[in-house]
Structures are given as C-alpha cells and as structure tokens.
C-alpha cells in the first residue's frame, strides 16, 4: 500500500488531471441539482489535488486556482455569498492546499536525499578503479533507456536507475589487487570476484525501500544468465527478476565499450554484435531486441550501418 501511494506521489501529473476532473464533475453534478452538501467533498479534494499536482509551480498560480475552487464552492452552496464567507473558505482551502504542497516537497526532498546517497555510494566504488570510473552511472543510464523503451511503469524505471547505480557496490568488499589486476584472473580470484553481488546485497539489504522496489534483486542477480549458467544462484529465464535481466545487458554493454586495465574498449559495432550473439544464452532475447532497437539501423540488426542516435553519441564520447 505504501509503495502504491509513493508511486502516485511520484507522478504529480495524475493529480493535475484529477484537479480539473474534480472541478468538472462537481460542476456537472451541480447542474443536475445534486444536494450541495454532497458536493463539498469534491472541492476539498480539488484543493488537495491542486497542492500535490502543482506543488512546483508559482505561488500566485496556486493562489489563483485555489480562489477559483472557492468561487465554485460558493456558487454551488445555498447560503448567501458574503465577504466573510469568502474569506473563511479562502483561508481554509489555502491551508489545505499548502499542507499538500508541504507534503509533496518533503517527499521530493526525501527522494533527492536518497538519490544523492546512492550517487555517493556509486562514486565510492568507482573511485577504487580509474578504469571503471563512471561505469555505474553509464550502466544505469543504459538500463533506464531499455526500461523506458519497454514502457515499464515509472516506479520500475526509478528502481532500475537506483539499482544500476548500486549494482556493483559489492566490489567494495573485493581486494583491490584483484579488481585492477591486468592479467587473467586465477580460478580462486574469479571465485572471489563472483561474490560481489552477494556482498552488495548484504551491504544494502537493510534499506527497506530497496527490498520493496526490487533494487536488492537487481544487485543480487545482475550476473545471472538466461541459460542458467550465471551466478550467484544459477537462475534461468524468467526466474531472473526483470530488472536484473535489463541490467545484465546494460552492464555488459558498458563494460565492453569502456577501456579496462586488461583490454581496450570494443567498437560500437563489435559490442552490439556480441550482445546479439549472446541473445538467448547470456541475455533475455526480448530485452536484447529492445536494446538493439535503441540504435537506429538501416538493416535489421545487421549492425553494419547506423544512423545518428543518442546512444551512439554517448558511446562515441566514451570511446574518444
């Protein structure tokens, strides 16, 4: 229930439409001569929706719309209109509206503080290895683009973004000499680095919202493979949470198109070919197609000729 409320609060556009719909419905009901006492709740709700939906707008704009609500309320009432009744209702509805504005600003402040903390944690990780600097932010950005292309709900996109920034947070617990080793890892070293999803899960598992919105699943399962040969649990297909399947592609793509201590970055065409080649084995086939569709191409995923796209420019900046 709390998550549903937060999802609504994070989409003020719903409340903007709700404000105008409430005024329209109350006016229509008034024309049908509905008992005025039954209409008053619409005007109170309209004031609440006004504050939530337009909390970022100019104070005078809020004042004018609140006054419009008061006028509608007075016109629909049986009592005679007077300056006193207008002032009382104006004060009451302004108070209701401002309380709603305050609630929204507090909610936004909490969200902003959480995001700043997440950024700080991801930067802490990236600072351990200059070769993976900004990897968390880049991978999170690619994952968000995939989620948007899939038309996923806003709360899922937010979780994908947060999880993307934190997906490798467990590498904080991995010895630095392993992370920056220029040579091939030994079997023992590789087994150690494969623990980073579990370590990351342990680090952030006490953050309640991460458990509720799926961030924990993304952090824990982003190295699972679609064919069941990944780690740490060996999940297969749709057993792997959707956000983790999205992150698997975004993480791999950014890793391939970035310089690492043990190899140079692949070209855009090479990276996309690798993603396509591993569809159905390492990656979810549907999400792979969605990802490839982000790159405008003249041939059906032939990867040979690409038109301008935002993603191409982004990758180009990394490779330059």
C-alpha positions, 0 to 999 in steps of 0.5 A, a space after each residue: 500500500 505504501 509503495 502504491 501511494 509513493 508511486 502516485 506521489 511520484 507522478 504529480 501529473 495524475 493529480 493535475 488531471 484529477 484537479 480539473 476532473 474534480 472541478 468538472 464533475 462537481 460542476 456537472 453534478 451541480 447542474 443536475 441539482 445534486 444536494 450541495 452538501 454532497 458536493 463539498 467533498 469534491 472541492 476539498 479534494 480539488 484543493 488537495 489535488 491542486 497542492 500535490 499536482 502543482 506543488 512546483 509551480 508559482 505561488 500566485 498560480 496556486 493562489 489563483 486556482 485555489 480562489 477559483 475552487 472557492 468561487 465554485 464552492 460558493 456558487 454551488 452552496 445555498 447560503 448567501 455569498 458574503 465577504 466573510 464567507 469568502 474569506 473563511 473558505 479562502 483561508 481554509 482551502 489555502 491551508 489545505 492546499 499548502 499542507 499538500 504542497 508541504 507534503 509533496 516537497 518533503 517527499 521530493 526532498 526525501 527522494 533527492 536525499 536518497 538519490 544523492 546517497 546512492 550517487 555517493 555510494 556509486 562514486 565510492 566504488 568507482 573511485 577504487 578503479 580509474 578504469 571503471 570510473 563512471 561505469 555505474 552511472 553509464 550502466 544505469 543510464 543504459 538500463 533506464 533507456 531499455 526500461 523506458 523503451 519497454 514502457 515499464 511503469 515509472 516506479 520500475 524505471 526509478 528502481 532500475 536507475 537506483 539499482 544500476 547505480 548500486 549494482 556493483 557496490 559489492 566490489 567494495 568488499 573485493 581486494 583491490 589487487 584483484 579488481 585492477 589486476 591486468 592479467 587473467 584472473 586465477 580460478 580462486 580470484 574469479 571465485 572471489 570476484 563472483 561474490 560481489 553481488 552477494 556482498 552488495 546485497 548484504 551491504 544494502 539489504 537493510 534499506 527497506 525501500 530497496 527490498 520493496 522496489 526490487 533494487 536488492 534483486 537487481 544487485 543480487 542477480 545482475 550476473 545471472 544468465 538466461 541459460 542458467 549458467 550465471 551466478 550467484 544462484 544459477 537462475 534461468 529465464 524468467 526466474 531472473 527478476 526483470 530488472 536484473 535481466 535489463 541490467 545484465 545487458 546494460 552492464 555488459 554493454 558498458 563494460 565492453 565499450 569502456 577501456 579496462 586495465 586488461 583490454 581496450 574498449 570494443 567498437 560500437 559495432 563489435 559490442 552490439 554484435 556480441 550482445 546479439 550473439 549472446 541473445 538467448 544464452 547470456 541475455 533475455 532475447 526480448 530485452 536484447 531486441 529492445 536494446 538493439 532497437 535503441 540504435 537506429 539501423 538501416 538493416 535489421 540488426 545487421 549492425 553494419 550501418 547506423 544512423 545518428 542516435 543518442 546512444 551512439 553519441 554517448 558511446 562515441 564520447 566514451 570511446 574518444 
